[in-house]
Amino acid sequence: MDTYLRQVYRSMLILSGVFMVGTFLIISLGIVSRVMKINIAGLDAYAGYCIAAALFLALPATLQQGDHIRVTLVLERISPKWRSVVEWWCLLVASFLTVYMAWYAVRFVWLSYQLGEVSSSADVSPLWIPQLAMAIGCIGFALSFLHALVLRGKRRDLIQTTQEGSHVE
């Protein structure tokens, strides 16, 4: 199951990359259309949808790769016993919060679908379509925290950490 879930996270990350490329292409099309004085309605909205989809779909893989913010400054200064307690507590709270977030993201999409909500911008797209990527990303994120919790119970880690501490340059 571990291998399958990691493959799901990787697939979501690849899909996130596809949406990033989509953002680039839409913005490029917008630039070209302005230069050629052609009005294509809704390009800004579609670029925004792609950015949001890329962000949410990348959440599980970035958690797995250890790229989310962690307070290692505190964790490195406490005893191994307390570090374990704090890490368990953080995983439990994060699991609860992400499941809650996923539940409401799915509910949000369903309500948008039921009510027939459309974008207020020029594209007038049904909102449930771009919101779907957000909901899928939230589900994946919740799943990745639950996965991390189960692995922690087996004395293994989902989150790959490095000794460099921060990836900031």
C-alpha positions in Angstrom: 0.0 0.0 0.0 2.9 2.3 0.8 4.3 2.0 -2.7 0.9 2.6 -4.3 0.3 5.8 -2.2 3.7 7.2 -3.1 2.9 6.6 -6.7 -0.4 8.5 -6.3 1.5 11.4 -4.8 4.0 11.3 -7.7 1.1 11.2 -10.2 -0.5 14.2 -8.5 2.9 16.0 -8.7 3.2 15.3 -12.4 -0.4 16.6 -12.9 0.6 19.7 -10.9 3.4 20.2 -13.4 1.0 19.9 -16.3 -1.1 22.6 -14.8 2.0 24.8 -14.3 2.8 24.4 -18.0 -0.9 25.2 -18.7 -0.5 28.4 -16.8 2.6 29.3 -18.8 0.8 28.6 -22.1 -2.4 30.5 -21.1 -0.3 33.5 -20.0 1.7 33.3 -23.2 -1.5 33.2 -25.2 -2.8 36.2 -23.4 0.4 38.2 -24.2 0.2 37.2 -27.9 -3.5 38.0 -28.1 -2.9 41.5 -26.6 -0.1 42.2 -29.0 -2.3 41.1 -31.9 -5.2 43.1 -30.4 -7.5 40.0 -30.1 -9.7 39.7 -27.1 -9.9 36.2 -25.6 -12.3 36.3 -22.7 -11.4 34.6 -19.4 -7.7 33.9 -19.9 -6.8 35.5 -16.6 -9.4 33.3 -14.8 -8.1 30.1 -16.5 -4.5 31.0 -15.6 -5.7 31.4 -12.0 -7.5 28.1 -12.1 -4.3 26.4 -13.3 -2.2 28.0 -10.6 -4.6 26.9 -7.9 -4.8 23.3 -9.3 -0.9 23.2 -9.5 -0.7 24.3 -5.9 -3.2 21.9 -4.4 -2.2 18.9 -6.4 1.5 19.3 -5.3 0.7 19.3 -1.6 1.0 15.5 -0.9 4.3 15.1 -2.8 5.8 18.2 -1.2 4.9 16.8 2.3 6.5 13.4 1.3 9.7 15.2 0.2 9.9 17.3 3.4 9.4 20.6 1.6 6.7 21.9 3.9 7.7 24.2 6.7 8.8 22.3 9.9 10.0 23.9 13.1 13.2 22.0 13.2 14.8 24.8 15.3 12.5 23.6 18.2 12.7 19.9 17.4 16.5 19.8 17.3 16.7 21.2 20.8 14.4 18.8 22.7 15.1 15.3 23.9 14.4 12.4 21.6 11.5 11.3 23.9 9.8 14.8 23.7 10.6 15.1 20.1 8.7 11.9 19.4 5.7 13.2 21.5 5.7 16.5 19.6 5.9 14.8 16.2 3.0 12.4 17.1 0.9 15.3 18.3 1.7 17.3 15.1 0.8 14.4 12.9 -2.4 13.8 14.7 -3.4 17.5 14.6 -2.4 17.8 10.9 -4.3 14.6 10.0 -7.4 15.9 11.7 -7.1 19.4 10.1 -6.4 18.1 6.6 -9.3 15.6 6.7 -11.6 18.4 7.9 -10.2 20.6 5.0 -10.8 17.8 2.5 -14.3 17.2 3.7 -15.2 20.9 3.2 -13.4 21.1 -0.1 -15.5 18.2 -1.5 -18.6 19.7 0.1 -17.7 23.1 -1.6 -17.4 21.4 -5.0 -20.7 19.6 -4.5 -22.5 22.7 -3.5 -21.1 24.6 -6.5 -22.3 21.8 -8.8 -25.7 21.6 -7.2 -26.3 25.4 -7.3 -24.9 25.7 -10.8 -22.4 28.4 -9.7 -20.4 30.0 -12.5 -17.4 32.3 -12.6 -18.1 36.0 -12.3 -15.4 36.7 -14.8 -15.8 36.9 -18.6 -15.4 33.1 -19.0 -18.6 32.2 -17.1 -17.3 28.7 -16.4 -19.0 26.3 -14.0 -17.0 26.7 -10.8 -17.1 23.1 -9.7 -14.7 22.2 -12.5 -11.7 24.2 -11.3 -12.7 23.5 -7.7 -12.4 19.8 -8.3 -8.6 20.0 -8.5 -8.6 21.8 -5.2 -10.7 19.0 -3.6 -8.6 16.3 -5.1 -5.4 18.0 -3.8 -7.0 18.4 -0.3 -8.0 14.7 -0.3 -4.4 13.7 -1.4 -3.0 16.0 1.4 -5.2 14.4 4.0 -4.3 11.0 2.8 -0.6 11.8 2.9 -0.9 12.9 6.6 -2.8 9.8 7.5 -0.2 7.8 5.6 2.5 9.5 7.6 0.7 8.7 10.8 0.4 5.0 10.0 4.1 4.8 9.0 5.0 6.6 12.2 3.2 3.9 14.1 5.4 1.4 12.2 8.5 3.4 13.2 9.0 4.5 9.6 8.9 8.0 8.1 6.9 9.3 5.1 8.6 12.6 5.2 12.1 12.6 3.7 14.2 15.1 5.6 17.7 16.2 4.9 20.4 17.4 7.2 20.6 20.8 5.5 17.6 22.0 7.4 16.2 24.5 5.0 16.0 24.6 1.2 16.2 28.4 1.2 19.1 29.9 -0.7 
